[in-house]
Amino acid sequence: MFRQLQDMALFALVVETGSFTAAAKRAGLPKSSVSQRISQLEQQLGLRLLMRTTRQLSLTFAGERYLVHCQAMVQASEQAGQSLQMLKASPSGRIRITAPGGLAIALLAPIVTDFQQRYPEVSVEVYVSDTVKDLVASGFDLGIRTGKPQDSSLIGRFLAHYPRYLLAAPDYLAQFEPITQPSHLLQHRCITHRAWSECLLRKGDETFRWLQPGQHVTDNLLYARQCAIAGGGITFLPAFLTAEVIQRGELQQVLPDWQAEGNELYLVYPSRKLNMPAQERFIETVMNHPLVADYSVKPSLFD
């Protein structure tokens, strides 16, 4: 099939140039090879396409009919190449991104908005899920994830190291004696993210490993935050989901003198090579966005 497509293009070139010699020169092939391949094409089709004399070539009726389709194929190939050149010249097309709920809302939403203001010809599809997706199998161009990617086939670009905090609603905390030691956490209700069931706290040389109870478990940090605001107990949240609710007084930090282990944020994608300009520009936008710098807090106790 592929050889026949090449021979169809070669046949159209012979007709365009008017001779095997000129066609061979244009194609960078020996004249004998061009003549032989056209003869083989005719044998395969079972019809003569060209009438040959020592001085000129002419199309048979079958050749005229066949030429229309050959020229259409060549034109389609040229148009396909031109469309890709346009993609390279000006970012356009579509990119598909996956991100967990908290990151999608707090970080990805403003970044995508800024990106599309700069590159309005690029359409963006964002799939929000706390379930880690296989980028290649699911057809995603990029993903934002917490923690270093375990899949060695993926490119992982470090974005930020952000702290995490123990938080609860003031009304909830007012019902109990003040929490002054990590061991007091054992007496409290907790909203636990299934990926972060363990919390390591440190104060100077002291450490405390809190195994969060499993009476209320979720796979969504936004849900955990909302439950905590509603007075459901203590939860463990990353910095990018805490600033506004703390400022509004909806949540307050528990054990502020004890530092919780932070986490790392990565931008992941399948390959460094031959990416569409739209994808390259999006990667640049993420890596250089002020929000990424705002959340990039280097840990002091857990290096």
C-alpha positions in Angstrom: 0.0 0.0 0.0 2.7 2.5 1.0 4.8 1.6 -2.1 1.8 2.2 -4.3 1.1 5.6 -2.7 4.7 6.6 -3.5 4.3 5.3 -7.1 1.1 7.3 -7.5 3.0 10.5 -6.5 5.8 9.5 -8.9 3.3 9.0 -11.7 1.8 12.5 -11.1 5.3 13.9 -11.1 6.1 12.2 -14.5 3.0 13.8 -16.0 3.7 17.2 -14.4 7.3 17.3 -15.7 6.5 15.7 -19.1 9.3 13.1 -19.1 10.9 10.3 -17.1 14.2 12.2 -17.1 12.8 15.4 -15.6 10.8 13.4 -13.0 13.8 11.4 -12.0 15.9 14.6 -11.5 13.1 16.1 -9.4 12.7 12.9 -7.3 16.4 12.3 -7.0 16.1 8.8 -8.5 17.8 7.2 -11.6 15.7 7.5 -14.7 15.6 3.7 -15.1 14.1 3.4 -11.6 11.3 5.8 -12.4 10.5 4.0 -15.7 10.5 0.6 -13.9 8.3 1.8 -11.1 5.7 3.2 -13.5 5.7 0.0 -15.4 5.2 -2.0 -12.2 2.4 0.3 -11.2 0.7 -0.3 -14.6 1.2 -4.1 -14.1 -0.4 -3.9 -10.7 -3.4 -1.9 -11.9 -3.7 -4.1 -15.0 -4.1 -1.0 -17.3 -1.7 1.1 -19.3 -1.4 4.7 -18.0 1.1 6.2 -20.4 1.8 5.9 -24.1 5.5 6.1 -24.6 7.5 7.2 -27.6 11.2 8.1 -27.9 10.2 11.8 -27.8 7.1 12.2 -25.7 4.6 10.8 -23.3 0.9 10.9 -23.5 -1.9 9.8 -21.1 -4.2 7.0 -21.9 -7.9 7.3 -21.0 -7.2 5.2 -17.9 -4.2 7.4 -17.1 -6.3 10.5 -17.3 -8.8 9.0 -14.8 -6.0 7.8 -12.5 -4.1 11.1 -12.6 -7.0 13.0 -11.0 -6.8 10.8 -7.9 -3.0 10.9 -7.8 -3.0 14.6 -7.9 -5.6 14.8 -5.2 -3.5 12.6 -3.0 -0.4 14.8 -3.6 -2.4 17.9 -2.9 -3.8 16.4 0.4 -0.2 15.6 1.4 0.9 19.1 0.7 -2.0 20.6 2.6 -1.3 18.3 5.6 2.3 19.6 5.7 1.1 23.2 5.4 -1.4 22.8 8.3 1.4 21.5 10.5 3.7 24.3 9.5 0.9 26.7 10.6 0.8 24.9 14.0 4.6 25.4 14.3 4.4 29.0 13.2 1.6 30.0 15.6 0.5 28.0 18.6 -3.0 26.5 17.9 -4.8 23.2 18.2 -5.7 21.5 21.4 -4.0 20.3 24.6 -5.5 18.0 27.2 -4.6 18.3 30.8 -5.3 16.3 34.0 -5.0 17.6 37.5 -6.4 16.8 41.0 -9.3 19.0 42.2 -7.4 21.2 44.6 -4.6 22.0 42.2 -7.0 22.5 39.3 -9.0 25.1 41.1 -6.3 26.9 43.1 -3.4 26.8 40.6 -4.4 25.5 37.1 -7.5 27.6 36.5 -5.7 31.0 36.7 -2.7 29.6 34.7 -5.0 28.3 31.9 -6.9 31.6 31.8 -3.7 33.6 31.4 -2.4 31.1 28.8 -5.6 31.4 26.6 -5.4 35.2 26.8 -2.0 35.0 25.2 -2.8 32.1 22.8 -6.5 32.3 22.0 -6.1 29.9 19.1 -5.3 27.0 21.5 -8.3 25.1 22.9 -7.7 23.5 26.4 -9.5 20.5 27.8 -9.0 20.1 31.6 -10.0 16.9 33.3 -10.3 17.3 37.1 -9.8 14.1 39.1 -7.9 13.0 42.2 -7.4 9.6 40.6 -3.9 9.5 38.9 -4.4 8.9 35.2 -2.1 7.1 32.8 -1.2 10.1 30.5 -0.4 8.0 27.4 -3.3 5.5 27.7 -5.8 8.3 28.5 -4.6 10.6 25.7 -3.4 13.5 28.0 -0.7 15.9 26.9 0.2 17.1 30.4 -0.6 16.5 34.0 -0.1 18.3 37.3 0.7 16.0 40.2 1.9 16.0 43.8 5.0 13.9 44.5 7.7 12.9 42.0 6.3 10.8 39.2 7.0 7.1 39.5 6.7 6.3 35.8 10.2 6.6 34.3 8.7 7.1 30.8 7.3 10.5 31.9 9.1 13.8 32.0 8.7 15.4 35.4 9.4 19.1 35.8 9.6 20.3 39.4 7.4 23.2 40.1 7.3 23.9 43.8 7.7 22.5 47.3 4.8 23.6 49.4 4.1 23.2 53.1 1.1 21.4 54.5 -0.9 22.4 57.6 -3.2 20.9 60.2 -6.3 23.0 60.2 -9.7 23.1 61.9 -12.6 25.5 62.2 -12.5 27.8 65.3 -16.0 26.7 66.3 -14.8 23.0 66.4 -11.7 23.8 68.4 -13.7 25.9 70.9 -15.5 22.7 72.0 -12.3 21.2 73.4 -9.3 21.9 75.5 -6.5 23.6 73.6 -4.3 21.3 71.5 -0.8 22.0 72.7 0.9 18.6 72.0 0.6 16.3 69.0 -0.6 13.5 71.3 -3.8 15.6 71.8 -4.7 14.9 68.2 -5.6 11.3 69.1 -8.7 12.6 70.9 -10.1 14.4 67.9 -12.1 13.7 64.8 -10.3 14.0 61.5 -11.1 14.2 57.8 -8.3 12.2 56.1 -7.2 12.2 52.5 -6.6 8.6 51.5 -3.2 9.4 50.0 -2.1 11.2 53.2 -3.2 9.0 56.0 0.1 9.7 57.9 1.3 13.1 59.1 4.9 13.6 60.3 5.3 16.6 62.6 8.5 18.1 63.8 9.5 20.8 66.4 13.2 21.2 66.8 14.6 17.7 67.6 11.2 16.3 68.5 9.1 14.4 66.0 5.6 12.9 66.1 4.1 10.6 63.5 0.3 10.9 63.5 -1.6 8.1 61.9 -4.8 9.8 61.1 -8.0 7.9 62.0 -10.1 6.3 59.3 -13.6 7.3 60.4 -13.9 9.9 57.7 -11.8 9.3 54.6 -11.9 11.1 51.2 -10.0 11.2 47.9 -10.7 15.0 47.4 -8.9 17.8 49.3 -11.6 20.3 48.5 -14.1 18.0 50.2 -11.9 17.7 53.2 -11.5 21.4 53.4 -15.2 22.0 53.2 -15.9 19.4 55.9 -13.3 21.1 58.2 -15.0 24.5 57.6 -18.3 22.9 58.6 -16.8 21.7 61.9 -16.2 18.1 60.9 -12.8 17.9 62.6 -9.1 18.4 61.9 -7.7 18.0 58.4 -4.3 18.1 56.7 -4.2 20.5 53.7 -1.5 21.9 51.4 -0.7 25.6 51.4 -2.4 26.4 48.1 -5.8 25.5 49.6 -5.3 27.3 53.0 -4.4 31.0 52.5 -7.8 32.4 51.8 -9.8 30.3 54.3 -7.3 31.2 57.1 -7.5 34.9 56.2 -11.3 34.7 56.3 -11.2 33.0 59.7 -12.9 29.9 58.4 -10.0 27.7 59.5 -7.1 28.1 61.8 -3.9 26.3 62.2 -3.6 23.5 64.7 -0.2 23.1 66.5 1.4 26.1 64.7 4.7 25.5 66.5 5.0 22.0 64.9 5.9 21.9 61.2 4.3 19.2 59.0 6.2 17.6 56.2 5.6 19.3 52.9 5.1 17.9 49.4 6.4 18.5 45.9 4.5 19.6 42.9 5.4 18.4 39.4 4.3 19.1 35.8 4.5 15.8 33.9 4.2 14.9 30.2 5.2 12.0 28.0 8.1 13.4 25.9 10.6 16.3 25.4 10.8 15.8 21.6 8.6 17.0 18.8 5.9 18.5 21.0 3.4 20.8 19.4 4.2 24.5 19.9 0.9 24.9 21.9 2.2 22.3 24.4 5.6 23.9 24.6 4.1 27.4 25.2 1.9 26.0 27.9 4.9 24.3 29.6 6.7 27.7 29.5 3.6 29.4 30.9 3.4 27.0 33.9 7.1 27.1 34.7 7.2 30.9 34.6 3.9 31.7 36.2 3.9 33.9 39.4 1.5 31.5 41.1 4.1 28.7 40.9 6.7 30.9 42.6 4.1 32.0 45.2 3.6 28.4 46.3 7.3 27.4 46.0 8.2 27.4 49.7 11.4 25.5 50.4 11.2 23.3 53.5 13.5 24.2 56.4 13.1 21.1 58.5 12.6 18.2 56.1 15.5 18.7 53.6 
